[in-house]
Amino acid sequence: MHRLMHRLCHLIAAAALVSLAFAASSFANPIATLSAPEYQQLSVARSQLRSVKTTTVRGLGVAIRVCEEMPQLTSLLELERSRCIYDVNLARTGFQVESTDRACSRQAPADQAGCVLPSYQAVRSAALGLLQAERDTVTNVRARGFSGTCARALGSEPRLVKKEARVTRDLAHLITAMRERDGAATRTDATRVITDTAAEASDQITSRSSLSACPHAVA
């Protein structure tokens, strides 16, 4: 009887240690959760943006208002707002390049490069801003412990960072080429790259993922 009681005590102690270890692990690694305001504001903004036609000047005007009206209650919401604004600016400045290029082509050849360069630089500036916002988003989302589908829905996608980094490098090379040797071929290449970049930015504005995979607090 004494031996049975002794063994039972050991089993109870072991079970208690396992429970404590599990509790400590849960406390040290809580499930990453969006706050109620974060979930609500992100969902509302994304719902509004999905219905916007971002290939038109009017549509981009609507989109920028939605982005700018996002409350900056947390760092995650601030980053979502920044990414949204830079996406719109990248689409807007990119779509304007083609018409600017046509207008500049009517100037004297010696003046054409100086005419179009500011529009190229505006696109690269927007691309650099988006790149930084995406890098910061990856850092923020990882630091809060989000992962998998939820992390991607929140904008933590290293592949997007790599793509934006490549775009900014390509734009820098095109701007340098324009400064060193203005020519129709260089400008044609630049316009093509910028138009493609603007189209991708336009798609990103309206195609942000659902947050259904993200745990969230209830108001």
N, C-alpha and C positions, 0 to 999 in steps of 0.2 A: 504494500500500500504506500509505504514511504517512498519507494523508488518511483511508483506511478505518479505520485504528487510532484516529486522532484522533476520528472520529465515534463509534466503538464506545465509547471512553472517556466521551464525553459522554452516551451513552445509559445506560451503567452508573451514572454519577453521578446522572443524573436519576431513575433507578429507585431508587437508594439514598435520595435525598431524599424521594421519595414514600413509601417504606417507613418512614422516620423520622417523617414527618409523621403517617402513619396510626398508628404506635405511640404517638406523643405524644398524639394525639387520643384513642386508646383509654385511655391512662393517665389523661388529664385527665377523661375522661367514662366511668368504668367502669360496667358494667351494674349497675343497682340489684338487690340480692339480699337475700333474707331469710336470716338465719342459721339454722342447723339447729334450735337451740332455739326460735327464733321460729316457724318453720314448724310444728314439732311441736306446740307449745303452742297456737297459734292453731287448728290443725286439730283437735286433741283437744277443745278447748272448744266449737268450733262443731258438731262431731259430737254432743257431748253435749246441746247446747242444742236441736238440731233435733228431738229426740224428746220435748221437754218441752211439756206442755200449759200454756201461759202465760196462759190465761184463767181459771185456778182459783187459789185461795189456795195450795193444796198445790204446784201447778206452779210458781208464782212463788217459793215457798220453795226448791224444788229449783234453779231458775235462779239465785237469788242466791248459793247455795252454790257453784255452778259458777263464777260470776263471781269470787267472793271468793277461791277457791282458785287462780286463775290466778297463776303466779309473775310477779313484777315484775322480770324479768331485764334488760329494756331499756326505753327510753322508749316504744317502740311497744307493747310488751306492757302497760305501765302504762296507756297510753291506751285500749287495747282493754278492759282490766279496768274502767276508769272508765266508758267508754261503756256497757258491759254492765250495770254496777251502776245507773247513772242510768236506763237503759232499764227495768230491772226496777222501780226505785222509782217511775218515772213511771207505769208500768202499774198497780202496786199502789195508789198513792195515788189515781190516777184512778178505778179501779174501786170504791174505797171511798166516793167522793163521793156516789154515788147512794143508798147505804144511810144515809150520814150525813145527807143532805138529807131523807130520809124521817123519820129520827129527830128531826131538828131541827124539822120541820114540826108536830110535836106540842107544841112549846113555845109560849109566848105570842108573838104576832106581834112584839112589841118585842124579843124575845130571839133570834129566828130568825137574823138576819144574823150576830150575834156567835157563834152556834152553828156555822154552816156556814163562816164565813170561814177558820178555821184549816185546814180540809181543802183549800180552794182555794189557800191560801198554800203548803201542803205540795206540791201539784201543781206550782205555779209554781217552787218551789225546785228540784224535781227536773228540771223543764224547763230552767231556767237552768244547772244543772250539766251536763246533757246537751249544751246548746248550746256551752258552753265546751270540753267534751271533744271535740266534733266540730270546732270551730275549731282546736284544738291538733293534732288528728289530721291535718287538711288541711295544716297547716304542717309537721308532722313528715314526712309521706309525701312531700310535694313536696321538702323539703330533702334527703331521701335519694335522690331521683331517680326514684322510682316514677311511672308514668304509665299512662294508658289503663285497660284492664280491671283490671289488677293494682291500680292506685291506688284504683279504686272498690271493689274487693273488700276492701281494707284500711280502708275507711271514709272515704276522701278524696273526698267528694261535696259540692261547694259547694251543690247544690240542697237537700241535707238541712240544711245550715247555714241557708240562707234560710228553709226551712220551720220549723225550730225557732225562729228569730228571730221569725217571724210568730206562732207559737204563744205565745211568752212575752209578746209585745205584746198579743195578744188576751186572755190571762189577766190581765194587768195592768189592762186596760180593764174587764174583768168584775169584778175585785176592787174597783176604784174605784167602779164603778156600784153594787155591793152596799153599799159604805159610805155612798154618797150617797143612794141610794133603794132600800132593800130592797123587793122585790116579787116576786110569783110569776113574772112574765114574765122578769125578770132572772135569777132562779135557774134557771128552765127553760132559758134560753139558755146559762147557765154550765154546767149539768149536761150538756147536749148536746155543747158544745165539749170539755169535759173527758173525757167518755166516748169521743168520737171519737179524742182525743189518746191516751188509754190504749190503745185498740184498735190504733192505729198503732205505739205503743211495743211492745206485745205481739208484733205481727208482726215487728218489727225484731229482737227477741231471737232468734227461731227461723229467720230467713231470711237470715242473713249469707251472702255469696257464697262459692263455692268459691275456693280459692287456687291453682287449677291454672294460672292465667295468670301467676303470680308466680315468677320464677326464685328458687331457694333452694339453699343449701348442703346437702350430705349429711353426716350425722353419721358 
